[in-house]
Structure formats: structure tokens, C-alpha cells
Amino acid sequence: MAQKGASTLDEILKIMVTAECIKNEDVLTNKIIPELEIGKIYEVEDISMGQSNTRIRLKGINGIFNSIYFKFYYNDEPINIYEDKRFNPYI
């Protein structure tokens, strides 16, 4: 449930959504992504879901990352952003 006064997705993301890094090896190059630390929890600044990929922007971290590197939480509870209408505009 959104905090009182949080009415837009941007406000909800800034307040509620975090992402735990579950892998940090680039799927194309097999190189470690230095900005990501496995097990670390990051604040999510933006989720941009397309039809074939989902881009994640993290607060305080430069770059955009594929969602496959993360497990997501809303109010510290696990969520599936792909099956949640608040994050997936295609359902």
C-alpha cells in the first residue's frame, strides 16, 4: 500500500521499491558489472518496462541495468514487477 500522499509511480518508487542484486555478471560479455554488488540492496529510482526488456535505474548509481540482475521489494516484501500493474503497463 502506498504511503499517504504518494499518488504517482515516481513517488511510489522513490519511497517504497528496492532491489537486491542477485547477479552482477554481464550476460553478453561475462564480465563483472563493477557498480553492482551481489546481496546489496539498492533504492530504485525508475523502472522502465518495455515489451522485450526492463530497464532499472538505481538511486545514486550511474547507468541503467537490466532487471535480470535484481530481486525486487515493495515495502520490504518481495514483489514480481512483471505481474504487477503498477510497474507493468502491458497487463
Secondary structure as GFF3:
##gff-version 3
##sequence-region A 1 91
A	DSSP	alpha_helix	9	16	.	.	.	ID=ss1
A	DSSP	beta_strand	17	21	.	.	.	ID=ss2
A	DSSP	beta_strand	41	49	.	.	.	ID=ss3
A	DSSP	beta_strand	54	58	.	.	.	ID=ss4
A	DSSP	beta_strand	64	66	.	.	.	ID=ss5
A	DSSP	three_ten_helix	67	69	.	.	.	ID=ss6
A	DSSP	beta_strand	70	74	.	.	.	ID=ss7
A	DSSP	beta_strand	77	79	.	.	.	ID=ss8
A	DSSP	three_ten_helix	81	83	.	.	.	ID=ss9
###
